Amino acid sequence: MKAIALTRFGDADVLSLQELPDPLLGPDQVLVEVRAAGVNPVDYKVRAGYLQELMPHHVPLIPGWDVSGVVRAVGIGVRAWKPGDEVLAYARKDHVQFGAYAELVSVPDRSVARKPSTVDFVTAAALPLAGLTALQSLKEVGTGPGDVVLVHAAAGGVGHLQVQIARELGAARVIGTASPRNHEFVRSLGAEPVAYGDALVDAVAELLGGDGQVDVVVDNVGGLAFEQSLRLVRDRARMTSIVEGPTALEHGVANTWARPNAEQTQWLVDLVAAGKLRVEVQQTFPLAEAVKAHKVLEGGHVRGKLVLTV
Ligand SMILES: NC(=O)c1ccc[n+]([C@@H]2O[C@H](COP(=O)([O-])OP(=O)(O)OC[C@H]3O[C@@H](n4cnc5c(N)ncnc54)[C@H](OP(=O)(O)O)[C@@H]3O)[C@@H](O)[C@H]2O)c1
């Protein structure tokens, strides 16, 4: 099969289109003919070699943890899926080697959800990792009816879904940080936009009045945004960061590491099919142009998601 792979870690140019053996299928896995693969910041972090202490990596390594496609074959233990089914998945496995930037990918059946016919493959591939992160981070801190929620990087892959899911979970108000060019976009998702940077704490106080504090913070940025959030949240137990791991815990803040979850993926994609969750895809690239997609994403200002089409 054709796949985008690397044999050494480094910048985007270590990726190249290669002819590699088809992935072998385990007993509890589904082999998916990839139609589209979502591109996530974790893909360039894997590519750069930053995650080698967290998970075993093997080369040649095919990146990509988000997939939509059609089932070609199923492992001997799989009952829920059959060839021809249209699916999507957060396809992360314990070992990093056979990812979704390929014509075929093997996925544990516990991660697979059914793609509704009204949701296209590109949208479906953009959803799982970012959608699960958004949902699991909000649940981590018990987001629910009446909450005032602050979402950092509200125009980004995770943030634009978090804003909408927070509303779906009953949040009374959502405030989303973004640069001014994204404020209309963030407003259209159901959040009140504020500019990020040094003036953030004052801007939030002005928006809210009262003590200027929020009930829930989801930090998708870290650094300054994390520090400011410590002052903005009423109770640190209701703040989580998806980027500051040990630092978050040191400050009594939760951290969220998204886990594959078929049931939640199904809930998310059904919400999309029902017109209640909008997945913004800024741009698609053919598989062969994965290097370009990585360079755009690493620029740090994508609105919504990037997707590779296969
Ligand atoms: N723990 C986990 O399981 C997990 C899961 C998913 C992602 N992550 C991590 O979370 C981070 C965000 O992921 P993502 O997919 O949402 O990234 P992304 O889509 O690349 O984020 C891009 C967005 O960030 C905004 N942005 C840039 N600098 C900002 C700042 N200083 N303050 C506020 N917004 C800023 C940009 O908005 P403007 O253009 O308006 O500046 C842009 O819309 C990444 O580091 C990723 O690796 C972790």
The ligand as a MOL file (V3000), in Angstrom:
LIG
                    3D

  0  0  0     0  0            999 V3000
M  V30 BEGIN CTAB
M  V30 COUNTS 48 52 0 0 0
M  V30 BEGIN ATOM
M  V30 1 N -4.0440 15.9400 25.7750 0
M  V30 2 C -4.6280 15.5520 24.6580 0
M  V30 3 O -5.1850 14.4460 24.5940 0
M  V30 4 C -4.6350 16.4550 23.4680 0
M  V30 5 C -5.5460 16.2030 22.4260 0
M  V30 6 C -5.5980 17.0950 21.3570 0
M  V30 7 C -4.7250 18.1700 21.2880 0
M  V30 8 N -3.8110 18.3410 22.2860 0 CHG=1
M  V30 9 C -2.8840 19.4940 22.2260 0
M  V30 10 O -3.6610 20.6690 22.4130 0
M  V30 11 C -3.1350 21.7340 21.6480 0
M  V30 12 C -4.2560 22.3190 20.7800 0
M  V30 13 O -4.6560 21.3520 19.8340 0
M  V30 14 P -5.5360 21.7860 18.5680 0
M  V30 15 O -5.7330 20.5880 17.7240 0
M  V30 16 O -6.7300 22.5460 18.9920 0 CHG=-1
M  V30 17 O -4.4950 22.7920 17.8610 0
M  V30 18 P -4.6840 23.7280 16.6140 0
M  V30 19 O -5.9500 23.4160 15.8980 0
M  V30 20 O -3.4280 23.7020 15.8360 0
M  V30 21 O -4.8190 25.1830 17.2870 0
M  V30 22 C -4.8050 26.2770 16.4250 0
M  V30 23 C -5.5610 27.4250 17.0690 0
M  V30 24 O -4.8360 27.9340 18.1980 0
M  V30 25 C -5.1230 29.3150 18.3010 0
M  V30 26 N -4.0460 29.9350 19.0680 0
M  V30 27 C -2.7250 30.0210 18.7390 0
M  V30 28 N -2.0290 30.6180 19.7550 0
M  V30 29 C -2.9480 30.9020 20.7290 0
M  V30 30 C -2.8770 31.5110 22.0140 0
M  V30 31 N -1.7130 31.9390 22.5020 0
M  V30 32 N -4.0120 31.6290 22.7370 0
M  V30 33 C -5.2090 31.2100 22.2450 0
M  V30 34 N -5.3350 30.6320 21.0420 0
M  V30 35 C -4.2240 30.4740 20.3010 0
M  V30 36 C -5.2320 29.7900 16.8970 0
M  V30 37 O -6.1560 30.8450 16.8650 0
M  V30 38 P -5.7520 32.2520 16.1820 0
M  V30 39 O -5.4530 31.9240 14.7410 0
M  V30 40 O -6.9910 33.0570 16.3820 0
M  V30 41 O -4.5320 32.7500 16.8910 0
M  V30 42 C -5.7590 28.5680 16.1270 0
M  V30 43 O -7.1250 28.6610 15.8160 0
M  V30 44 C -1.9550 21.1490 20.8730 0
M  V30 45 O -0.7750 21.4100 21.5900 0
M  V30 46 C -2.2320 19.6600 20.8760 0
M  V30 47 O -1.0820 18.8570 20.7460 0
M  V30 48 C -3.7590 17.5320 23.3680 0
M  V30 END ATOM
M  V30 BEGIN BOND
M  V30 1 1 1 2
M  V30 2 2 2 3
M  V30 3 1 2 4
M  V30 4 1 4 5
M  V30 5 2 4 48
M  V30 6 2 5 6
M  V30 7 1 6 7
M  V30 8 2 7 8
M  V30 9 1 8 9
M  V30 10 1 8 48
M  V30 11 1 9 10
M  V30 12 1 9 46
M  V30 13 1 10 11
M  V30 14 1 11 12
M  V30 15 1 11 44
M  V30 16 1 12 13
M  V30 17 1 13 14
M  V30 18 2 14 15
M  V30 19 1 14 16
M  V30 20 1 14 17
M  V30 21 1 17 18
M  V30 22 2 18 19
M  V30 23 1 18 20
M  V30 24 1 18 21
M  V30 25 1 21 22
M  V30 26 1 22 23
M  V30 27 1 23 24
M  V30 28 1 23 42
M  V30 29 1 24 25
M  V30 30 1 25 26
M  V30 31 1 25 36
M  V30 32 1 26 27
M  V30 33 1 26 35
M  V30 34 2 27 28
M  V30 35 1 28 29
M  V30 36 1 29 30
M  V30 37 2 29 35
M  V30 38 1 30 31
M  V30 39 2 30 32
M  V30 40 1 32 33
M  V30 41 2 33 34
M  V30 42 1 34 35
M  V30 43 1 36 37
M  V30 44 1 36 42
M  V30 45 1 37 38
M  V30 46 2 38 39
M  V30 47 1 38 40
M  V30 48 1 38 41
M  V30 49 1 42 43
M  V30 50 1 44 45
M  V30 51 1 44 46
M  V30 52 1 46 47
M  V30 END BOND
M  V30 END CTAB
M  END
